[in-house]
């Protein structure tokens, strides 16, 4: 089990790496316990899109059986801001397989170009139709038939 002091030290190191130590010091100046300081540090890291790796049993305080957790460094890592890190590789693979741009769009799960011209109510209808297994062409037809324009 990793002690709270080790977790706090790792959090401070992560704050230094992303340059948010000053922001943490500003927020934590009135905190007294190490638990509250750790929580504050993790909150600042979360705002900076840095999250803690979960290490299973080593992070659970109620766990009774752990295997050599002393050698495991839990650490922190930077999130990717919702960007698909595999998008470039997928595009190369799709092009090498000879897929058209339309086929690549379908494989990536992106909506068709006509989707941008729909109103919000029509987008909801289209999304519902697609979620229950109706094809794109038929979903557009249903969306046009319902004629909901809010």
C-alpha positions as CSV (number, residue, x, y, z in Angstrom):
1,X,0.0,0.0,0.0
2,X,1.3,3.4,-0.9
3,X,1.5,5.9,2.0
4,X,-0.2,9.3,1.8
5,X,3.2,10.9,2.0
6,X,4.4,9.1,-1.1
7,X,1.2,10.1,-3.0
8,X,1.7,13.7,-1.8
9,X,5.3,13.8,-3.0
10,X,4.3,12.4,-6.4
11,X,1.6,15.0,-6.7
12,X,4.0,17.8,-5.9
13,X,6.4,16.4,-8.6
14,X,3.6,16.3,-11.1
15,X,2.7,19.9,-10.2
16,X,6.3,20.9,-10.9
17,X,6.4,19.2,-14.2
18,X,3.3,21.0,-15.5
19,X,4.3,24.3,-13.9
20,X,1.3,24.6,-11.6
21,X,3.1,24.6,-8.3
22,X,2.4,28.3,-7.7
23,X,-1.3,27.8,-8.3
24,X,-1.3,25.0,-5.8
25,X,0.6,27.1,-3.2
26,X,-2.0,29.8,-3.6
27,X,-4.9,27.4,-3.0
28,X,-3.3,25.4,-0.2
29,X,-1.8,28.2,2.0
30,X,-4.5,27.7,4.7
31,X,-4.7,23.9,4.6
32,X,-3.2,22.1,7.6
33,X,-3.5,18.3,7.1
34,X,-1.6,16.3,4.5
35,X,-4.9,14.7,3.3
36,X,-6.4,18.1,2.5
37,X,-3.2,19.2,0.8
38,X,-3.1,16.1,-1.3
39,X,-6.8,16.6,-2.3
40,X,-6.0,20.2,-3.3
41,X,-2.9,19.1,-5.3
42,X,-5.0,16.5,-7.2
43,X,-7.7,19.1,-7.9
44,X,-5.1,21.5,-9.4
45,X,-3.7,18.6,-11.4
46,X,-7.2,17.7,-12.6
47,X,-7.9,21.3,-13.7
48,X,-4.6,21.0,-15.7
49,X,-5.8,17.8,-17.3
50,X,-3.3,15.7,-15.5
51,X,-4.6,12.6,-13.8
52,X,-3.3,9.9,-11.5
53,X,-2.7,6.4,-12.7
54,X,-4.8,3.9,-10.7
55,X,-2.7,1.1,-9.4
56,X,-5.4,-1.3,-8.4
57,X,-4.8,-2.9,-5.0
58,X,-2.0,-0.5,-4.1
59,X,-4.4,2.4,-4.2
60,X,-7.2,0.7,-2.2
61,X,-6.8,1.2,1.5
62,X,-9.3,-1.5,2.4
63,X,-7.5,-4.2,0.3
64,X,-6.0,-7.0,2.4
65,X,-3.8,-8.7,-0.1
66,X,-1.2,-6.8,-2.1
67,X,1.8,-8.0,-4.1
68,X,5.1,-6.1,-3.8
69,X,3.7,-2.7,-4.3
70,X,6.9,-1.0,-3.1
71,X,8.5,-1.3,-6.5
72,X,5.5,0.2,-8.4
73,X,5.5,3.9,-9.1
74,X,1.9,5.1,-9.6
75,X,2.7,8.5,-10.9
76,X,0.7,10.9,-13.0
77,X,0.2,11.5,-16.7
78,X,-1.1,14.1,-19.1
79,X,-4.5,13.6,-20.7
80,X,-4.8,14.0,-24.5
81,X,-7.6,16.6,-24.4
82,X,-10.1,14.3,-26.1
83,X,-7.9,14.0,-29.3
84,X,-7.7,10.7,-30.9
85,X,-4.1,9.7,-30.7
86,X,-4.6,7.0,-33.3
87,X,-6.3,9.2,-35.9
88,X,-3.2,9.7,-38.0
89,X,-2.3,6.0,-38.0
90,X,-5.9,5.1,-38.8
91,X,-5.9,7.5,-41.8
92,X,-2.7,5.9,-43.2
93,X,-4.1,2.4,-42.8
94,X,-7.4,3.3,-44.4
95,X,-5.7,5.0,-47.4
96,X,-3.3,2.1,-47.8
97,X,-6.4,-0.2,-47.9
98,X,-7.9,1.9,-50.7
99,X,-10.9,3.3,-48.7
100,X,-12.6,6.4,-50.1
101,X,-13.1,9.5,-48.0
102,X,-16.7,8.5,-47.4
103,X,-15.8,5.0,-46.3
104,X,-13.2,6.5,-43.9
105,X,-15.8,8.8,-42.5
106,X,-18.1,5.9,-41.7
107,X,-15.3,3.9,-40.2
108,X,-14.3,6.8,-37.9
109,X,-17.9,7.2,-36.8
110,X,-18.3,10.8,-38.1
111,X,-21.6,12.1,-39.2
112,X,-22.3,12.9,-42.9
113,X,-21.8,16.4,-44.2
114,X,-25.6,17.0,-44.4
115,X,-25.8,16.6,-40.7
116,X,-24.4,20.1,-40.2
117,X,-27.4,21.6,-41.9
118,X,-30.0,20.0,-39.6
119,X,-31.6,21.9,-36.7
120,X,-31.0,20.7,-33.1
121,X,-34.4,18.9,-33.0
122,X,-33.6,17.2,-36.3
123,X,-30.1,16.2,-35.1
124,X,-31.8,14.5,-32.1
125,X,-34.2,12.6,-34.4
126,X,-31.3,11.6,-36.6
127,X,-29.1,10.5,-33.7
128,X,-32.0,8.4,-32.3
129,X,-32.7,6.8,-35.6
130,X,-29.0,5.9,-36.0
131,X,-28.9,4.5,-32.4
132,X,-31.7,2.1,-33.1
133,X,-30.0,0.7,-36.2
134,X,-31.6,2.7,-39.0
135,X,-29.2,3.5,-41.9
136,X,-28.0,7.0,-42.6
137,X,-30.1,7.4,-45.7
138,X,-33.3,6.2,-44.0
139,X,-32.5,8.3,-40.9
140,X,-32.3,11.4,-43.1
141,X,-35.6,10.5,-44.7
142,X,-37.3,10.1,-41.3
143,X,-35.8,13.3,-40.1
144,X,-37.2,15.2,-43.1
145,X,-40.6,13.5,-42.7
146,X,-41.0,14.4,-39.1
147,X,-40.3,18.1,-40.0
148,X,-39.5,19.2,-36.5
149,X,-37.8,22.6,-36.7
150,X,-37.3,24.2,-33.3
